[in-house]
Amino acid sequence: MNTFSVLIRSILLSGVVLGVGGLWLSPTSHAQNLTYTPTPSNPVGRAPQAITSGDFNGDGLWDVATVNGTSDDVYVMIVNGNGTCRGAVSFGVGKIPRALVAEDM
């Protein structure tokens, strides 16, 4: 571990111990109830090995693609623009793909 990461960890740890930022000093009357939304699941094959992004459908939003070496395909997920993706579409690409690059040609 390098000196910089040790220094950062020490600063963060001292901030937590001392209650910097009101972590331990804020009264309980100001506590808020937090709710968590489950993370959406978007399956992208059995063994994704590489990922890339690009605007694959021309809508101005960055879509996502993964390559799967065990199922010999690429999964493409089109982004909806509201934090969700459409279901992944699989494209067969040949035997044991290992890398993936997106380019606007």
C-alpha positions as CSV (number, residue, x, y, z in Angstrom):
1,M,0.0,0.0,0.0
2,N,1.5,3.4,-1.0
3,T,1.9,6.3,1.4
4,F,-0.8,8.4,-0.3
5,S,-3.5,5.7,0.2
6,V,-2.4,5.2,3.8
7,L,-2.7,8.9,4.4
8,I,-6.2,9.1,2.8
9,R,-7.4,6.1,4.8
10,S,-6.0,7.7,8.0
11,I,-7.8,11.0,7.3
12,L,-11.1,9.2,6.5
13,L,-10.8,7.1,9.6
14,S,-10.1,10.1,11.8
15,G,-13.1,11.9,10.3
16,V,-15.3,9.0,11.2
17,V,-13.9,8.6,14.8
18,L,-14.2,12.4,15.5
19,G,-17.6,12.7,14.0
20,V,-16.6,15.3,11.4
21,G,-19.5,16.4,9.3
22,G,-22.0,15.8,12.1
23,L,-21.8,12.0,11.7
24,W,-22.2,11.5,15.5
25,L,-22.9,15.0,16.6
26,S,-26.3,15.6,14.9
27,P,-29.4,15.2,17.1
28,T,-31.7,12.3,16.5
29,S,-34.6,14.7,15.9
30,H,-33.0,15.5,12.5
31,A,-32.7,11.8,11.5
32,Q,-34.5,10.9,8.3
33,N,-36.0,7.6,7.3
34,L,-34.1,6.4,4.3
35,T,-35.6,4.0,1.7
36,Y,-33.7,2.0,-0.8
37,T,-34.9,1.0,-4.2
38,P,-33.7,-2.4,-5.4
39,T,-31.1,-2.3,-8.1
40,P,-32.6,-3.4,-11.4
41,S,-31.2,-6.6,-12.8
42,N,-30.2,-6.8,-16.5
43,P,-28.7,-10.2,-17.3
44,V,-25.9,-10.0,-19.9
45,G,-25.0,-13.6,-20.5
46,R,-23.3,-16.4,-18.6
47,A,-19.8,-15.1,-18.3
48,P,-19.3,-11.4,-19.3
49,Q,-15.6,-10.8,-20.0
50,A,-15.5,-7.3,-21.5
51,I,-17.7,-4.2,-21.5
52,T,-17.9,-1.1,-23.7
53,S,-20.4,1.7,-24.3
54,G,-21.5,3.8,-27.2
55,D,-24.6,5.3,-28.8
56,F,-25.6,2.1,-30.7
57,N,-29.0,3.3,-31.8
58,G,-28.4,7.0,-32.5
59,D,-30.6,8.5,-29.8
60,G,-27.7,10.5,-28.1
61,L,-27.6,8.2,-25.0
62,W,-24.7,5.9,-24.2
63,D,-25.8,2.2,-24.5
64,V,-23.9,-0.8,-23.0
65,A,-22.5,-4.0,-24.6
66,T,-20.8,-7.0,-23.1
67,V,-18.9,-9.9,-24.7
68,N,-19.4,-13.4,-23.3
69,G,-16.7,-15.9,-24.1
70,T,-18.5,-19.0,-22.8
71,S,-21.7,-18.4,-24.8
72,D,-19.9,-16.9,-27.9
73,D,-22.1,-13.8,-28.1
74,V,-22.4,-10.0,-27.4
75,Y,-25.2,-8.6,-25.3
76,V,-26.4,-5.1,-26.1
77,M,-28.5,-3.1,-23.7
78,I,-30.2,0.1,-25.0
79,V,-30.5,2.8,-22.4
80,N,-33.9,4.4,-21.9
81,G,-32.7,7.7,-20.6
82,N,-34.4,7.4,-17.2
83,G,-31.8,5.2,-15.5
84,T,-33.2,1.9,-16.9
85,C,-32.2,-0.3,-19.8
86,R,-34.3,-2.3,-22.2
87,G,-33.8,-6.0,-22.1
88,A,-30.4,-7.2,-23.4
89,V,-30.4,-8.5,-27.0
90,S,-27.9,-11.2,-27.8
91,F,-25.9,-11.4,-31.0
92,G,-23.8,-14.5,-31.9
93,V,-20.2,-13.5,-32.8
94,G,-18.1,-16.7,-33.2
95,K,-15.9,-18.8,-31.0
96,I,-14.6,-17.5,-27.7
97,P,-14.7,-13.7,-28.0
98,R,-12.5,-12.0,-25.5
99,A,-12.6,-8.2,-26.2
100,L,-15.0,-5.6,-27.3
101,V,-14.5,-2.1,-28.8
102,A,-17.1,0.4,-29.9
103,E,-16.4,2.9,-32.6
104,D,-18.5,5.5,-34.5
105,M,-17.7,4.9,-38.1
